[in-house]
Amino acid sequence: MRPLSRRSRYDAHLNPLTRALSAHQGPLIDLTRGNPTTARLPYSDALIRAALSDPAGLTYRAAPFGAPRARAAIAELLGVEPWRVMLTASTSEAYAYLFKALCDPGDVIAIPRPSYPLFEQLAAFEGVATTSYPLIYDGRWSPIFPSAEAARGLAALLIVNPNNPTGQQLKRGDLDTLAALEIPIICDEVFRPFPLDVEPDGVASLIGWGGPAIVLGGLSKWAGLPQMKLSWAIIGGPESFARPLLERLELIADTYLSVAGPIQQALPLLLDSRHRLTDALSARLRANLDHIKAACVGRPIEALKVEGGWYATLKLPATQDEEAWALTLLQARGVLIQPGYFYDFNDRGAYIVLSLLTPPGLLQEGLKRIIEGVEGALSAG
Ligand SMILES: Cc1ncc(COP(=O)(O)O)c(C=O)c1O
């Protein structure tokens, strides 16, 4: 039998933390959860149900970029022209469409490191290779973008603003560097509505920047509704860049027509009714981050600066690596965290990532156990 494709090959080997988790017995404080719908948040249930009951959802009208009313709602939300809006079922799907339109198999795109672990896989599925550019921490995270010369070998550069999991936000000074690259910039702004400790020179969005940027967002984070499967890509930049790209994307989107009709009909109401949830979510992120910062003062743990998003990064003593810390915390303290290598942290520090979505009581108890676990290991060693 012919072998299956190389691009879908994966390592089926379970990492030690996953193995330890399946063997774990007894209660567990899970500080890794990123699913808002199970995070005990106040959704407007009746409004969401009402939004989904629009009879217009009973009729099918094929539209590659999405229903005009839904595209107009996103255009209004973001202050862009509707012709620049493409709807997709998820941000992952938007990446796949963009890689098909911007890259040929074997082309290379630049991705941030550390960052969202799915990028390599999304690229590999399209036959696209990745190279990474580092985010460096020096009291705040900063990207070291490739030089203009290196960028000549790239089909596109990806930015996550604010980044997952570092929370790093673009700065005004980054914009000139990006403009000089003269390549398409894909800017993932799924966490934009959740700023935290922003810097005065922070740039919240590449919308309206003027350069060749494609900006991504979606209901999964913007409205805390990942189950609705609706995201958007805004094709920015000069018309000489945006129009030809949209022509290619239209052909691709027309081949799949993947966004469900009823959710597109519901979109305007879902956007209008999201604030109760997003306000509560933002307040939780803020309170959890403040608690983490206060609790780590005077401890052998550094809470790194978080400019936005749903995650906090802690730097633990490098007396053991992050996987060893993750195993110690799980087995001895019953706390589950994500070790930094899940996100490809660069240096050899011991980083762990906590979800700021965690209900505050659980986060506080989990962090107390982390601090006790780290201090206990240091005094024993
Ligand atoms: C940076 C980033 N982009 C995209 C996504 C996923 O978005 P979607 O659910 O729209 O595919 C995530 C999910 O955590 C993410 O962290």
PDBQT file of the ligand as one rigid body, heavy atoms in Angstrom, charges set to zero:
ROOT
HETATM    1  C1  LIG A 401      -3.422  32.848  18.567  1.00  0.00    +0.000 C 
HETATM    2  C2  LIG A 401      -4.640  32.027  18.309  1.00  0.00    +0.000 A 
HETATM    3  N1  LIG A 401      -5.220  32.063  17.099  1.00  0.00    +0.000 NA
HETATM    4  C3  LIG A 401      -6.319  31.337  16.837  1.00  0.00    +0.000 A 
HETATM    5  C4  LIG A 401      -6.875  30.520  17.795  1.00  0.00    +0.000 A 
HETATM    6  C5  LIG A 401      -8.074  29.684  17.472  1.00  0.00    +0.000 C 
HETATM    7  O1  LIG A 401      -9.089  30.413  16.968  1.00  0.00    +0.000 OA
HETATM    8  P1  LIG A 401     -10.311  29.641  16.251  1.00  0.00    +0.000 P 
HETATM    9  O2  LIG A 401     -11.087  28.991  17.337  1.00  0.00    +0.000 OA
HETATM   10  O3  LIG A 401     -11.049  30.770  15.610  1.00  0.00    +0.000 OA
HETATM   11  O4  LIG A 401      -9.717  28.709  15.239  1.00  0.00    +0.000 OA
HETATM   12  C6  LIG A 401      -6.309  30.449  19.057  1.00  0.00    +0.000 A 
HETATM   13  C7  LIG A 401      -6.885  29.563  20.083  1.00  0.00    +0.000 C 
HETATM   14  O5  LIG A 401      -6.506  29.527  21.216  1.00  0.00    +0.000 OA
HETATM   15  C8  LIG A 401      -5.168  31.198  19.312  1.00  0.00    +0.000 A 
HETATM   16  O6  LIG A 401      -4.555  31.146  20.496  1.00  0.00    +0.000 OA
ENDROOT
TORSDOF 0
